[in-house]
């Protein structure tokens, strides 16, 4: 990329601190180590388990995700109820969520690892993840290059703002958490019955 | 239920029941994921662990678990090295200035954590082409590398457009009952299943 030099107006963005403060680094380090450890032990750094899920042969990925959702959801909303944590709700943009989601899925099947499990794959010595990770960097750059246009077009389609299932379904949040925890646990029990792996 | 609905439902049931087994249960055992080693730990133990880890990242770091923004940060840091002004004026990097942030360290540490798990469990793969890929497409590192690179590119573009990946939307967003995340994760699987079926069955 050619540096356009003086032709471009000075950025008005405040310079972020080049490196996060030590406390933040240490927490990210510990939590990341645990995350990678769990992903690898869960087998989701393995190509055949990930592609096996997309071929509907191996249900490990869905089991890990749904269990994480149930356990995480109950804890996060309990903590939030006692004002111990903030929620981090991302805006719903139908066009971007759907198109981006489908493109993501197609890429996921080609690479065979997703962004997090790709890092886990690299850690366990699946070196092909390196090509995929280089692709992830390139794709991120491409998005950044086009982000000005995308924000004015695709990302405006069906922009509903921050939206939760509780608001859409008109169910009190606490009740929805309980209902969803029961339903998803039931789904896991059924899944385990039909697909032992 | 009227006759037309009934007809379509029956058609759907029949096609699903006849096509699904032929798609799912590969005739060649080398193309069946079950022919290769399963996970070291129960997926429920690992899933619960990731759920609890989410409580901790929310509580101690005020962050949801996410991975895809790491790659955007790397892209931005590299961009700043070669074309600082150009990088800084891009819309995405104006709202998400690249820096060595929490997510950056988190994903780097993920690589280390996976290494520790594989090492302690005797599961270091040390291979350039995964076995199941090789059974289908041969042992060319160039082909595997090219497809993985293209896949990574599409995936990152999709993740940035959708606002997150399998971690950020698929786990962290869904557990917060975020509508965007539930839509995104369903689309991840629709796109993923369609392309995986094309790759392995045609």
Interface residues (C-beta under 8 A of the other chain):
Chain A: X1 X2 X3 X4 X5 X8 X9 X11 X13 X15 X16 X17 X18 X19 X20 X24 X25 X27 X28 X29 X30 X31 X32 X33 X34 X35 X36 X37 X38 X39 X40 X41 X42 X43 X44 X45 X46 X47 X48 X49 X51 X52 X54 X55 X56 X57 X58 X60 X63 X64 X65 X66 X67 X68 X69 X70 X71 X72 X73 X75 X76 X79 X84 X85 X86 X87 X88 X89 X90 X91 X92 X93 X94 X96 X97 X98 X99 X100 X101 X102 X103 X104 X105 X106 X107 X108 X109 X110 X111 X112 X114 X115 X116 X117 X118 X119 X120 X121 X122 X123 X124 X125 X126 X127 X128 X129 X131 X132 X133 X134 X135 X136 X137 X138 X139 X140 X141 X142 X143 X144 X145 X147 X148 X150 X151 X154 X155 X160 X163 X164 X165 X166 X168 X173 X176 X177 X180 X188 X197
Chain B: X20 X23 X24 X25 X26 X32 X33 X34 X36 X37 X38 X39 X40 X41 X43 X44 X46 X47 X48 X49 X50 X51 X52 X53 X54 X55 X56 X57 X58 X59 X60 X61 X62 X63 X64 X65 X67 X68 X70 X71 X72 X74 X75 X76 X78 X79 X82 X83 X84 X85 X86 X87 X88 X89 X90 X91 X92 X93 X94 X97 X98 X99 X100 X101 X102 X103 X104 X105 X106 X107 X108 X109 X110 X111 X112 X113 X114 X115 X116 X117 X118 X121 X123 X124 X125 X126 X127 X128 X129 X130 X131 X132 X133 X141 X144 X145 X146 X147 X148 X149 X150 X151 X152 X153 X154 X155 X156 X157 X158 X159 X160 X161 X162 X163 X164 X165 X166 X167 X168 X169 X170 X171 X172 X173 X174 X175 X176 X177 X178 X179 X180 X181 X182 X183 X184 X185 X186 X187 X188 X189 X190 X191 X192 X193 X194 X195 X196 X197 X199 X200
